[in-house]
Amino acid sequence: FSTGYQANLSLIGALCGPDDVILIDSDSHASIYDATRQTASQVVAFRHNAPESLRRKLERLPRSRRNRLVVVEGLYSIRGDVAPLRDIVDVCHAYGAYVLVDEAHSLGTYGATGLGCAEAQGVLAQIDFVVGTFSKSLAGIGGVCVSDHPELRALHFVARAYVFTASGSASNIAGVRAAVRIVRQHPELRAQLWDNIRRLRRGLQDIGYVIGDTESPIVPILIGDEARTIGLWQRLLSAGLYVNVIVPPGCPVDQCVLRASCSAAHTAEHTARALEIFARATGQATGSEPQARSTSDTPIVTLQSTS
Ligand SMILES: Cc1ncc(COP(=O)(O)O)c(C=O)c1O
């Protein structure tokens, strides 16, 4: 697929028809929500990362021959938390539901060979469809779906965004193939990534920031108020540090977040500089005007976007 967005959009649309039911985690990415808006299937949301909520929703569905597709993500992009895939798979199997896992943020970073959270949790063989994107750890553009179901070949003809739009360019695909090779051949990069994650999380907590509970390459810094979040984001940027800012409509108005993402390419020095900037930015009065960024400022550390 041309992008991961297109993969979700047209896969879910192609897999599910008017007689089917799609069950999605309530924190799903926009591409999953948008896919459900384009199908004639019944759509049911269950509580975020709550297999019990999924079980109750499946239980309430009338017993019939309708197909059920459960869609979850391996690693969620805003809170940086991981899906309890083993429990989700157990519930799906108990109720005869297919499982699709979007590993957009976990591909390359989780699992012994970097295949994602399903591999890390030992349930890869029980997942029906795995979706991935090239736009995160593989540093390219494109989307992919893999499955052991031979019927997946039919999607080459019925997934509209596969049939009716251009495929990835040769140069992009060559870059992605090289990145896949690196992911496979250099597990030490994953070890380096996890060291970086722990260093950044410890440092942020020492400064006094409240961060998400789950250890993952996405480090959400929970600020809350929208104006404070934007003010802090601008002070960080002025000092040469880029993080993602998540404000409405990306989240509720009082639950704004700054999101840092760790990379294996960061060194201990990069993280130390980033933490220095974080410490200085908090030291400044929260209501103060952000300083204008001088043209001679160059970013010291860029914590990459993984949106
Ligand atoms: C969970 C999830 N799925 C799919 C996508 C879309 O990926 P792409 O950037 O390749 O369109 C994203 C991107 O942000 C994502 O977070």
The ligand as an ORCA input file, in Angstrom:
! r2SCAN-3c Opt
* xyz 0 1
  C      -1.451      3.038     14.557
  C      -1.191      3.675     13.232
  N      -1.637      3.065     12.121
  C      -1.426      3.594     10.908
  C      -0.753      4.778     10.759
  C      -0.588      5.364      9.393
  O       0.687      5.155      8.906
  P       1.246      5.981      7.662
  O       1.987      7.129      8.228
  O       2.116      5.026      6.925
  O       0.073      6.421      6.858
  C      -0.255      5.438     11.873
  C       0.492      6.693     11.685
  O       0.567      7.582     12.397
  C      -0.487      4.881     13.154
  O      -0.068      5.494     14.253
*
